[in-house]
Amino acid sequence: MTWPPPAYQRPVPPVTGADGVRRFDGITYATTPGYRPRLLDVQLPAGEGPFPAVVWIHGGGWLDGDRRYPPPTVPAALLHGAVLGAGLALVSIDYRHSLEAPFPAQLHDVKAAIRYVRQFAPTLGIDPERIGVWGESAGGHLAALAGLVRPGSADAETLAALEGSHGVGSGDTGVLAVVDWYGVHDLPALAAHPLPMPTGVEFPNPYDALLGVPAAEQAEPARVASPVTYAVPGSNPPPFLLVHGTADGLVPYSQSETLAQALTGAGGAVTLQPVAGADHIFLGSPDIPAIVAQSVAFLVRHLGAGA
């Protein structure tokens, strides 16, 4: 028996399906005493690697969600099949929810997962130099932060505090591309936005729960947790694809407009794709497969699948 428990576990043996896809399921990429182990799954296309990889970060208001399930408007078979069919590996991760630990725990976990994938890239069949991130809603917020919290975006003390040392304690967490679906980007601006809260049930305010303090009353924690804070000249941001419904009643479309403007000002390459008339999770969109295909094509272009 090892005590204290190790900070992570080595990859489990893969299982190869009839379709030739190799799957590593339930790898413990980080442990912290008092918390559930953080897990990730890896799926590899049929054929020879190493493959470029995309890290999928689920949504759920930082209060809910599961690495195995995309939003209900996007079938898992569609999302996973599009990624694998394009020659990309898919890494799906869990992270601590906000009532388990407030921010920056969630970003620490995302960065720990990226370090883990790089550390064990030869075993996992992944090219450690070609990693991107893709998230939706709360996961879009974390994907944006993973792309933007990097040297040049903040002072060394702030960067160290946001990097964390969970799992594989040190190493490169940079990514080559970010796909961000209807993410939260400017928390101070959202603090005054009325939330359509469920009726008849007790439900925490997701922004207050994330920060551990009232978002409307604590400007500095909200600023530190906002991706726009780190989209500054000299930060050298990776290319971004922002996809957002114009009728989003939970996270307003203006959130992606704000980040797009900041990225442009920082000298970054950004594509802002509105989904006309769509609500959160693209409710009301008639063509979810086209949105998925556009997102995968963006990743293939910047990660060099098949190269």
LUMTIRO-346356 format. One line per 2 residues: their letters; for each residue x, y, z of N, C-alpha, C, O. Coordinates in steps of 0.02 Angstrom, whole numbers, plus 50000, padded with zeros to 5 digits. Layout:
! LUMTIRO-346356
A = X,Y,Z,X,Y,Z,X,Y,Z,X,Y,Z | ...
! end
This chain:
! LUMTIRO-346356
MT = 50042,49940,50000,50000,50000,50000,50044,50062,50000,50093,50066,50037 | 50026,50110,49959,50063,50173,49955,50026,50227,49994,49966,50237,49984
WP = 50062,50261,50038,50031,50317,50074,50081,50373,50081,50138,50360,50101 | 50064,50435,50066,49999,50454,50040,49988,50426,49969,50036,50406,49937
PP = 49926,50425,49946,49912,50398,49879,49951,50435,49826,49965,50495,49834 | 49969,50402,49771,50005,50436,49718,49964,50492,49687,49902,50490,49688
AY = 49998,50541,49659,49964,50600,49631,49925,50583,49567,49882,50622,49546 | 49939,50526,49536,49904,50504,49476,49920,50430,49467,49964,50403,49500
QR = 49884,50398,49421,49896,50328,49404,49920,50323,49332,49902,50364,49290 | 49959,50273,49318,49981,50262,49249,49922,50240,49207,49872,50215,49233
PV = 49926,50248,49141,49870,50228,49098,49850,50155,49106,49893,50111,49113 | 49786,50142,49104,49760,50074,49105,49769,50044,49035,49776,50081,48987
PP = 49770,49977,49029,49776,49947,48963,49717,49966,48918,49661,49970,48942 | 49729,49978,48854,49674,49996,48809,49634,49935,48788,49656,49877,48793
VT = 49574,49949,48764,49531,49898,48734,49519,49919,48662,49502,49977,48649 | 49527,49873,48615,49516,49888,48544,49450,49859,48522,49438,49799,48529
GA = 49407,49901,48494,49342,49879,48471,49345,49850,48401,49396,49853,48367 | 49289,49823,48380,49284,49794,48313,49296,49846,48259,49315,49829,48203
DG = 49284,49909,48276,49295,49964,48228,49368,49987,48225,49385,50033,48188 | 49411,49955,48265,49482,49972,48266,49498,50030,48313,49557,50047,48320
VR = 49448,50059,48344,49459,50114,48390,49486,50087,48456,49457,50041,48485 | 49542,50114,48478,49571,50096,48544,49544,50143,48596,49541,50204,48586
RF = 49526,50115,48654,49496,50155,48708,49533,50141,48774,49541,50084,48795 | 49554,50195,48805,49578,50193,48873,49523,50224,48917,49510,50284,48910
DG = 49493,50186,48959,49435,50211,48997,49453,50219,49071,49483,50174,49101 | 49434,50276,49099,49438,50286,49171,49509,50290,49198,49524,50261,49250
IT = 49552,50327,49164,49620,50338,49189,49618,50393,49243,49588,50445,49233 | 49650,50380,49299,49656,50429,49352,49714,50476,49337,49772,50457,49345
YA = 49698,50537,49316,49751,50583,49297,49772,50628,49355,49825,50660,49352 | 49732,50631,49408,49751,50672,49466,49712,50649,49527,49654,50630,49521
TT = 49745,50650,49584,49712,50636,49648,49729,50691,49697,49784,50719,49695 | 49682,50705,49741,49692,50753,49795,49657,50724,49856,49598,50708,49851
PG = 49690,50718,49914,49656,50691,49973,49592,50728,49988,49590,50790,49990 | 49538,50691,49999,49474,50720,50015,49429,50731,49956,49371,50750,49964
YR = 49453,50719,49894,49414,50729,49834,49412,50664,49794,49456,50621,49802 | 49361,50657,49752,49358,50599,49707,49416,50602,49658,49438,50657,49641
PR = 49442,50546,49636,49494,50547,49584,49467,50579,49521,49409,50569,49503 | 49509,50618,49487,49490,50647,49423,49508,50598,49368,49565,50573,49364
LL = 49460,50584,49324,49467,50532,49274,49466,50561,49203,49437,50615,49192 | 49497,50526,49158,49491,50543,49087,49487,50479,49046,49511,50426,49067
DV = 49456,50485,48988,49453,50431,48939,49490,50454,48876,49490,50513,48860 | 49522,50407,48843,49555,50421,48779,49528,50374,48726,49523,50313,48737
QL = 49510,50401,48668,49490,50361,48610,49536,50379,48553,49548,50437,48538 | 49563,50327,48520,49610,50336,48465,49580,50309,48401,49549,50256,48401
PA = 49587,50346,48345,49563,50319,48281,49598,50254,48263,49653,50240,48287 | 49566,50215,48221,49599,50157,48193,49659,50179,48153,49658,50231,48120
GE = 49712,50139,48155,49771,50156,48115,49831,50171,48159,49829,50162,48220 | 49883,50194,48127,49946,50208,48162,49947,50279,48188,49927,50325,48153
GP = 49971,50287,48248,49982,50353,48278,50054,50373,48269,50090,50344,48228 | 50077,50421,48308,50037,50458,48358,49989,50507,48325,50003,50534,48271
FP = 49933,50519,48360,49880,50562,48333,49879,50629,48370,49892,50632,48430 | 49863,50683,48333,49846,50745,48369,49784,50733,48412,49743,50690,48396
AV = 49777,50771,48465,49724,50757,48513,49686,50821,48530,49713,50876,48531 | 49621,50811,48544,49580,50865,48570,49554,50844,48639,49529,50789,48647
VW = 49561,50889,48687,49537,50877,48755,49466,50906,48759,49457,50967,48751 | 49417,50863,48771,49346,50884,48776,49330,50900,48849,49343,50860,48894
IH = 49301,50960,48861,49285,50984,48928,49209,50995,48932,49183,51040,48898 | 49175,50956,48972,49102,50959,48975,49077,51022,49010,49114,51054,49047
GG = 49014,51038,48998,48982,51094,49032,48940,51069,49091,48947,51013,49114 | 48896,51115,49114,48854,51098,49172,48856,51151,49226,48842,51137,49284
GW = 48874,51212,49207,48874,51267,49255,48926,51259,49310,48920,51289,49363 | 48978,51220,49298,49030,51203,49347,49001,51165,49407,49038,51149,49454
LD = 48936,51150,49405,48902,51116,49460,48885,51043,49443,48867,51005,49488 | 48889,51025,49380,48862,50962,49357,48901,50942,49295,48946,50978,49273
GD = 48884,50885,49267,48915,50864,49204,48960,50803,49213,48978,50785,49269 | 48977,50772,49157,49011,50708,49156,49050,50704,49090,49025,50722,49037
RR = 49111,50680,49095,49154,50678,49035,49125,50636,48979,49142,50646,48921 | 49080,50589,48996,49055,50542,48946,48998,50570,48904,48981,50541,48852
YP = 48968,50626,48926,48907,50648,48894,48911,50720,48870,48920,50766,48911 | 48906,50732,48804,48899,50800,48778,48830,50827,48798,48791,50791,48829
PP = 48815,50890,48780,48748,50916,48794,48695,50876,48758,48710,50845,48707 | 48633,50875,48782,48582,50831,48754,48565,50846,48681,48536,50803,48647
TV = 48582,50905,48656,48570,50920,48586,48623,50890,48539,48614,50890,48478 | 48677,50865,48568,48733,50839,48528,48745,50766,48546,48777,50753,48597
PA = 48721,50719,48507,48732,50648,48524,48807,50631,48530,48848,50654,48490 | 48823,50591,48579,48892,50571,48589,48920,50537,48527,48978,50548,48508
AL = 48879,50495,48495,48903,50460,48435,48922,50509,48380,48970,50497,48343 | 48884,50564,48374,48900,50615,48324,48965,50650,48340,49010,50655,48298
LH = 48972,50674,48402,49032,50710,48422,49093,50666,48418,49143,50684,48386 | 49091,50608,48450,49149,50564,48452,49166,50538,48382,49225,50535,48363
GA = 49115,50520,48344,49128,50494,48277,49159,50545,48232,49202,50529,48191 | 49138,50609,48238,49167,50661,48196,49241,50672,48213,49282,50681,48168
VL = 49257,50672,48277,49326,50682,48298,49370,50625,48274,49422,50636,48243 | 49350,50564,48289,49390,50506,48271,49394,50498,48195,49446,50479,48168
GA = 49339,50512,48161,49338,50505,48088,49384,50554,48054,49405,50542,47997 | 49401,50608,48088,49447,50658,48059,49520,50643,48076,49564,50682,48058
GL = 49532,50588,48110,49601,50570,48126,49628,50602,48189,49688,50606,48199 | 49583,50624,48233,49602,50654,48296,49588,50605,48353,49539,50569,48351
AL = 49632,50606,48403,49617,50571,48465,49572,50615,48508,49577,50676,48505 | 49529,50583,48547,49483,50619,48590,49499,50602,48662,49498,50544,48682
VS = 49513,50654,48702,49526,50647,48773,49469,50682,48810,49463,50743,48807 | 49427,50644,48844,49370,50672,48880,49385,50672,48955,49404,50621,48982
ID = 49378,50730,48988,49401,50736,49057,49344,50756,49104,49298,50792,49085 | 49348,50732,49165,49309,50759,49220,49352,50810,49257,49413,50812,49250
YR = 49319,50852,49296,49354,50901,49338,49311,50913,49400,49252,50896,49401 | 49341,50942,49451,49303,50954,49513,49249,51006,49501,49260,51058,49470
HS = 49189,50992,49526,49135,51039,49523,49144,51093,49576,49183,51086,49622 | 49107,51147,49567,49120,51207,49607,49103,51198,49681,49133,51231,49723
LE = 49054,51155,49697,49039,51145,49768,49086,51094,49800,49085,51085,49861 | 49127,51061,49760,49183,51022,49787,49242,51068,49803,49273,51062,49856
AP = 49256,51113,49757,49312,51159,49766,49301,51219,49720,49284,51209,49662 | 49309,51280,49744,49298,51338,49701,49356,51349,49653,49409,51317,49659
FP = 49345,51394,49606,49397,51414,49559,49460,51438,49598,49452,51473,49648 | 49520,51419,49576,49539,51391,49510,49545,51316,49508,49580,51290,49464
AQ = 49513,51279,49553,49520,51206,49553,49503,51176,49485,49537,51129,49462 | 49451,51202,49452,49430,51174,49387,49485,51184,49334,49499,51139,49295
LH = 49516,51243,49333,49571,51255,49286,49632,51213,49304,49666,51188,49260 | 49646,51206,49368,49701,51163,49389,49691,51093,49361,49739,51061,49339
DV = 49629,51068,49362,49617,51000,49338,49626,50995,49262,49655,50947,49237 | 49602,51045,49226,49611,51045,49153,49686,51045,49137,49708,51007,49094
KA = 49724,51086,49170,49795,51089,49157,49830,51025,49178,49878,51004,49146 | 49807,50995,49233,49835,50931,49254,49823,50877,49201,49866,50835,49189
AI = 49763,50878,49170,49748,50829,49118,49794,50839,49058,49817,50790,49028 | 49806,50901,49039,49851,50914,48982,49922,50891,48998,49955,50861,48956
RY = 49945,50905,49058,50012,50881,49078,50015,50805,49075,50064,50776,49052 | 49962,50773,49100,49960,50700,49100,49964,50671,49030,50002,50625,49016
VR = 49925,50699,48985,49925,50675,48916,49995,50682,48885,50018,50638,48850 | 50028,50738,48899,50096,50747,48873,50145,50697,48905,50188,50669,48871
QF = 50138,50687,48970,50184,50642,49005,50180,50571,48977,50230,50538,48969 | 50119,50549,48963,50108,50480,48941,50090,50474,48867,50060,50425,48846
AP = 50107,50525,48829,50090,50526,48759,50112,50463,48721,50073,50437,48681 | 50174,50438,48731,50193,50378,48693,50148,50318,48708,50131,50281,48662
TL = 50130,50309,48771,50086,50253,48790,50016,50263,48762,49984,50215,48741 | 49992,50325,48761,49924,50340,48740,49918,50346,48664,49862,50349,48638
GI = 49974,50347,48628,49971,50353,48555,49955,50422,48531,49926,50431,48478 | 49974,50473,48571,49959,50543,48556,50023,50582,48541,50075,50569,48572
DP = 50018,50628,48495,50073,50674,48481,50072,50730,48532,50026,50771,48531 | 50121,50735,48576,50118,50785,48630,50125,50856,48605,50111,50903,48642
ER = 50147,50865,48543,50155,50932,48515,50093,50958,48480,50091,51015,48458 | 50040,50916,48475,49980,50936,48438,49918,50922,48481,49882,50873,48471
IG = 49906,50966,48528,49849,50960,48573,49807,51023,48570,49833,51078,48573 | 49741,51014,48564,49694,51068,48567,49642,51055,48621,49640,51001,48650
VW = 49600,51105,48634,49547,51098,48684,49481,51119,48653,49478,51161,48608 | 49426,51088,48678,49359,51101,48653,49312,51094,48711,49309,51042,48744
GE = 49275,51147,48726,49229,51144,48782,49163,51178,48766,49159,51218,48719 | 49112,51161,48805,49046,51192,48796,49021,51219,48862,49025,51186,48914
SA = 48994,51281,48859,48967,51316,48917,49020,51325,48971,49070,51358,48958 | 49011,51296,49031,49064,51300,49081,49129,51271,49054,49183,51296,49070
GG = 49123,51218,49013,49183,51190,48982,49214,51236,48931,49275,51234,48921 | 49172,51278,48898,49199,51328,48852,49239,51380,48890,49292,51402,48867
HL = 49215,51400,48948,49252,51446,48992,49320,51417,49009,49370,51452,49006 | 49321,51353,49029,49384,51321,49048,49430,51310,48988,49491,51316,48995
AA = 49402,51295,48930,49443,51288,48870,49475,51354,48852,49534,51356,48835 | 49437,51409,48857,49465,51475,48843,49521,51491,48890,49573,51517,48870
LA = 49511,51477,48955,49565,51490,49004,49626,51446,48990,49682,51469,48996 | 49614,51383,48971,49671,51339,48956,49712,51367,48898,49773,51360,48897
GL = 49678,51398,48850,49714,51427,48794,49748,51492,48810,49800,51509,48781 | 49720,51531,48857,49743,51600,48868,49789,51608,48928,49830,51654,48929
VR = 49784,51566,48978,49827,51572,49037,49894,51541,49019,49904,51480,49025 | 49940,51584,48998,50004,51562,48971,50054,51619,48980,50033,51675,48994
PG = 50118,51606,48973,50167,51660,48982,50151,51720,48938,50135,51713,48879 | 50154,51779,48968,50139,51841,48934,50069,51867,48946,50054,51924,48929
SA = 50026,51825,48977,49957,51846,48988,49945,51875,49058,49894,51906,49070 | 49992,51864,49104,49985,51888,49172,50053,51885,49205,50101,51859,49176
DA = 50058,51912,49266,50122,51909,49302,50136,51837,49325,50091,51795,49327 | 50198,51824,49342,50220,51756,49358,50183,51727,49418,50167,51668,49419
ET = 50168,51769,49468,50133,51744,49528,50063,51722,49510,50040,51669,49534 | 50028,51761,49469,49960,51742,49449,49961,51680,49407,49919,51635,49416
LA = 50008,51676,49360,50012,51616,49318,50024,51554,49359,49994,51502,49347 | 50069,51558,49408,50083,51500,49451,50021,51479,49490,50008,51419,49498
AL = 49984,51528,49514,49923,51513,49553,49870,51480,49510,49832,51438,49535 | 49867,51497,49446,49817,51469,49402,49840,51403,49370,49798,51362,49349
EG = 49904,51392,49367,49931,51330,49337,49918,51271,49382,49897,51218,49358 | 49929,51278,49447,49921,51223,49493,49977,51171,49485,50019,51176,49441
SH = 49975,51122,49530,50026,51069,49529,49996,51001,49542,50029,50956,49567 | 49932,50992,49524,49900,50928,49535,49923,50877,49483,49947,50896,49429
GV = 49916,50814,49500,49935,50761,49453,50009,50765,49436,50051,50770,49481 | 50025,50762,49372,50094,50773,49349,50109,50846,49365,50083,50891,49333
GS = 50152,50857,49414,50156,50922,49447,50182,50979,49406,50170,51037,49423 | 50218,50965,49351,50246,51020,49311,50250,50997,49239,50247,50938,49224
GD = 50257,51046,49195,50262,51031,49124,50220,51079,49083,50181,51119,49110 | 50228,51075,49018,50196,51120,48971,50121,51106,48969,50100,51049,48961
TG = 50080,51159,48975,50007,51152,48967,49981,51193,48909,49921,51206,48905 | 50025,51215,48865,50003,51253,48807,49964,51211,48758,49974,51150,48754
VL = 49919,51243,48721,49879,51209,48670,49883,51248,48605,49897,51308,48605 | 49870,51213,48550,49876,51244,48483,49812,51274,48457,49814,51314,48410
AV = 49755,51256,48486,49691,51281,48460,49638,51273,48513,49642,51229,48556 | 49587,51317,48510,49531,51316,48558,49466,51321,48520,49456,51366,48479
VD = 49421,51273,48533,49351,51278,48511,49309,51289,48574,49312,51251,48622 | 49272,51343,48573,49235,51366,48632,49163,51377,48612,49146,51425,48577
WY = 49119,51332,48635,49048,51337,48621,49014,51374,48678,49014,51350,48735 | 48984,51432,48664,48943,51472,48710,48971,51474,48781,48935,51462,48830
GV = 49036,51490,48785,49068,51493,48850,49057,51559,48886,49037,51609,48856 | 49071,51558,48951,49071,51618,48992,49140,51650,48988,49191,51616,48999
HD = 49143,51714,48972,49208,51746,48959,49222,51808,49000,49280,51827,49010 | 49169,51840,49025,49177,51901,49064,49129,51897,49123,49071,51918,49118
LP = 49153,51870,49179,49109,51858,49236,49083,51922,49268,49024,51923,49287 | 49122,51976,49275,49092,52037,49303,49032,52062,49263,48983,52086,49293
AL = 49034,52056,49197,48977,52078,49157,48917,52033,49167,48860,52056,49163 | 48928,51968,49182,48873,51922,49190,48842,51925,49260,48786,51903,49270
AA = 48879,51952,49308,48853,51953,49376,48786,51988,49381,48745,51971,49423 | 48775,52038,49338,48712,52075,49339,48660,52046,49292,48604,52070,49289
HP = 48678,51993,49255,48632,51963,49207,48584,51916,49244,48608,51869,49276 | 48519,51927,49242,48473,51883,49278,48473,51812,49250,48467,51802,49190
LP = 48481,51764,49295,48483,51694,49274,48413,51664,49274,48374,51677,49320 | 48397,51625,49222,48333,51589,49222,48337,51528,49268,48345,51472,49245
MP = 48331,51540,49334,48340,51486,49382,48279,51440,49384,48223,51462,49372 | 48290,51375,49398,48233,51329,49403,48184,51350,49457,48205,51378,49508
TG = 48120,51337,49447,48070,51355,49497,48054,51293,49539,48053,51237,49514 | 48041,51305,49602,48019,51251,49647,48076,51209,49674,48063,51160,49710
VE = 48138,51225,49658,48195,51187,49685,48249,51236,49708,48254,51292,49683 | 48289,51213,49756,48346,51252,49777,48404,51238,49728,48423,51181,49719
FP = 48430,51291,49699,48485,51282,49651,48535,51338,49662,48517,51397,49661 | 48599,51321,49673,48648,51373,49687,48658,51419,49627,48651,51398,49569
NP = 48675,51481,49641,48696,51526,49587,48763,51500,49561,48811,51496,49600 | 48768,51483,49497,48829,51451,49473,48891,51495,49477,48946,51470,49488
YD = 48882,51561,49470,48940,51606,49473,48965,51613,49544,49025,51613,49556 | 48919,51620,49592,48939,51624,49662,48972,51559,49684,49022,51559,49720
AL = 48944,51502,49661,48973,51438,49680,49042,51429,49651,49087,51404,49685 | 49052,51450,49589,49117,51444,49557,49170,51484,49596,49224,51458,49610
LG = 49153,51545,49613,49202,51590,49643,49209,51579,49718,49260,51597,49748 | 49158,51550,49749,49159,51542,49821,49141,51605,49859,49143,51606,49920
VP = 49122,51657,49822,49101,51721,49851,49046,51749,49806,49040,51728,49749 | 49006,51798,49830,48955,51827,49786,48987,51864,49727,49024,51912,49736
AA = 48972,51841,49667,49004,51869,49608,48989,51943,49599,49032,51981,49577 | 48928,51964,49617,48909,52033,49607,48943,52080,49656,48945,52141,49646
EQ = 48971,52052,49710,49001,52093,49762,49078,52089,49764,49110,52130,49797 | 49106,52042,49728,49178,52030,49731,49207,52035,49661,49211,51985,49625
AE = 49227,52093,49642,49249,52105,49573,49314,52068,49557,49322,52042,49502 | 49361,52066,49604,49427,52039,49588,49425,51964,49574,49454,51942,49525
PA = 49392,51922,49616,49388,51851,49598,49354,51839,49531,49374,51795,49493 | 49303,51879,49515,49269,51871,49450,49316,51890,49393,49315,51858,49341
RV = 49356,51942,49403,49404,51962,49351,49456,51908,49340,49472,51892,49283 | 49482,51880,49394,49534,51829,49389,49508,51767,49353,49546,51733,49318
AS = 49444,51751,49361,49415,51692,49330,49390,51704,49259,49362,51658,49229 | 49399,51763,49232,49373,51781,49166,49425,51773,49111,49479,51801,49116
PV = 49410,51734,49059,49458,51728,49004,49479,51795,48972,49537,51802,48952 | 49434,51844,48968,49453,51907,48937,49511,51941,48972,49547,51980,48942
TY = 49520,51926,49036,49575,51956,49074,49643,51939,49044,49690,51978,49050 | 49647,51881,49012,49712,51856,48989,49722,51863,48913,49774,51843,48886
AV = 49673,51890,48879,49680,51904,48807,49708,51974,48800,49672,52022,48786 | 49773,51979,48808,49807,52044,48809,49865,52043,48759,49891,51990,48743
PG = 49887,52102,48734,49945,52104,48690,50005,52072,48723,50019,52083,48782 | 50041,52032,48685,50099,51996,48711,50084,51927,48736,50130,51890,48752
SN = 50019,51908,48739,50001,51842,48765,50006,51787,48712,50005,51728,48728 | 50009,51806,48648,50016,51758,48593,49964,51703,48597,49981,51644,48601
PP = 49900,51721,48596,49848,51670,48603,49845,51622,48544,49863,51641,48488 | 49824,51560,48556,49815,51514,48500,49752,51532,48461,49713,51573,48484
PF = 49743,51504,48402,49681,51518,48364,49619,51494,48402,49619,51441,48433 | 49567,51534,48398,49503,51520,48432,49447,51514,48382,49444,51553,48334
LL = 49402,51466,48393,49337,51464,48360,49284,51471,48414,49279,51429,48458 | 49245,51526,48411,49191,51538,48458,49125,51526,48422,49112,51558,48371
VH = 49084,51481,48448,49019,51466,48418,48965,51479,48471,48969,51451,48526 | 48916,51520,48455,48869,51542,48507,48802,51558,48476,48798,51590,48424
GT = 48748,51535,48508,48681,51551,48486,48664,51623,48499,48677,51649,48553 | 48634,51656,48450,48618,51727,48458,48560,51739,48505,48550,51795,48528
AD = 48520,51687,48520,48464,51694,48566,48477,51658,48632,48431,51636,48666 | 48541,51651,48649,48559,51616,48711,48534,51655,48772,48556,51711,48784
GL = 48488,51625,48809,48459,51659,48867,48496,51646,48931,48480,51676,48982 | 48545,51601,48930,48583,51585,48990,48651,51620,48990,48669,51653,49039
VP = 48688,51613,48935,48751,51649,48926,48743,51692,48864,48745,51665,48808 | 48735,51757,48871,48720,51799,48813,48773,51795,48758,48832,51787,48772
YS = 48751,51801,48697,48796,51801,48639,48850,51854,48646,48906,51845,48622 | 48835,51909,48680,48884,51963,48690,48946,51939,48726,48999,51970,48719
QS = 48941,51885,48764,49001,51858,48797,49054,51836,48746,49113,51848,48756 | 49032,51805,48692,49080,51785,48641,49103,51844,48599,49160,51845,48576
ET = 49059,51893,48589,49081,51953,48554,49136,51988,48594,49185,52011,48565 | 49129,51991,48659,49179,52024,48702,49246,51988,48697,49298,52020,48690
LA = 49245,51921,48700,49309,51885,48696,49339,51891,48626,49400,51898,48620 | 49298,51890,48574,49324,51897,48506,49359,51965,48498,49413,51968,48468
QA = 49330,52018,48526,49361,52084,48522,49427,52084,48560,49476,52113,48536 | 49429,52053,48619,49491,52051,48658,49545,52011,48622,49603,52031,48622
LT = 49526,51955,48592,49575,51915,48556,49603,51952,48496,49663,51949,48482 | 49561,51987,48460,49584,52027,48404,49632,52080,48427,49684,52092,48396
GA = 49616,52113,48483,49660,52164,48510,49726,52136,48534,49777,52172,48535 | 49726,52072,48553,49788,52039,48575,49829,52012,48516,49882,51983,48526
GG = 49804,52022,48455,49839,51998,48396,49825,51925,48381,49861,51895,48341 | 49773,51897,48410,49757,51827,48399,49712,51817,48339,49678,51863,48316
AV = 49711,51755,48314,49666,51736,48260,49603,51708,48291,49605,51660,48330 | 49545,51737,48274,49483,51715,48304,49427,51715,48251,49422,51761,48211
TL = 49387,51663,48253,49327,51658,48212,49267,51656,48259,49262,51611,48300 | 49222,51704,48252,49161,51705,48291,49104,51683,48246,49088,51717,48197
QP = 49073,51627,48262,49020,51598,48222,48954,51603,48259,48942,51563,48304 | 48909,51649,48240,48844,51651,48271,48800,51595,48245,48804,51576,48186
VA = 48758,51569,48288,48707,51520,48268,48640,51555,48275,48614,51562,48330 | 48613,51577,48219,48555,51621,48218,48495,51589,48253,48474,51534,48236
GA = 48468,51626,48302,48407,51605,48335,48414,51550,48386,48365,51529,48416 | 48475,51524,48396,48484,51467,48441,48493,51490,48513,48524,51541,48527
DH = 48464,51452,48558,48471,51463,48630,48533,51425,48655,48573,51400,48615 | 48540,51422,48720,48596,51386,48750,48594,51313,48727,48541,51285,48713
IF = 48653,51282,48725,48665,51215,48698,48638,51207,48627,48622,51151,48606 | 48632,51263,48591,48608,51264,48521,48536,51241,48514,48517,51217,48461
LG = 48497,51247,48567,48426,51232,48561,48395,51276,48507,48404,51337,48506 | 48358,51245,48462,48326,51281,48408,48366,51281,48344,48341,51303,48292
SP = 48428,51258,48346,48467,51255,48284,48446,51195,48243,48438,51140,48271 | 48435,51203,48178,48413,51147,48137,48470,51103,48112,48457,51051,48082
DI = 48532,51122,48125,48587,51085,48094,48646,51078,48142,48700,51106,48131 | 48636,51039,48195,48690,51024,48242,48749,50989,48207,48806,51007,48221
PA = 48737,50941,48163,48794,50908,48130,48840,50958,48094,48901,50948,48092 | 48813,51011,48065,48855,51060,48031,48898,51098,48081,48956,51115,48066
IV = 48872,51113,48140,48911,51147,48191,48969,51102,48214,49025,51125,48222 | 48953,51038,48225,49006,50991,48245,49059,50986,48190,49118,50986,48204
AQ = 49037,50980,48127,49084,50973,48071,49129,51034,48066,49189,51027,48053 | 49101,51094,48074,49142,51155,48071,49194,51155,48127,49252,51174,48116
SV = 49175,51133,48186,49220,51133,48243,49277,51083,48232,49335,51098,48246 | 49259,51025,48207,49311,50974,48194,49358,50997,48139,49418,50987,48143
AF = 49331,51028,48086,49373,51052,48032,49422,51104,48057,49480,51105,48035 | 49401,51148,48102,49445,51198,48131,49502,51163,48168,49560,51183,48161
LV = 49487,51112,48207,49539,51077,48244,49587,51041,48197,49648,51042,48207 | 49560,51008,48146,49603,50974,48098,49651,51024,48065,49710,51009,48055
RH = 49625,51083,48048,49667,51133,48015,49725,51155,48060,49780,51165,48036 | 49712,51162,48124,49764,51189,48168,49805,51137,48204,49859,51152,48229
LG = 49780,51075,48208,49819,51022,48240,49853,50977,48189,49896,50936,48206 | 49834,50985,48126,49869,50947,48073,49854,50873,48073,49899,50833,48064
AG = 49792,50855,48082,49773,50784,48079,49793,50755,48011,49782,50785,47959 | 49822,50696,48014,49844,50663,47953,49911,50685,47927,49937,50658,47879
A = 49940,50737,47962,50005,50763,47939,50060,50717,47962,50119,50731,47948
! end
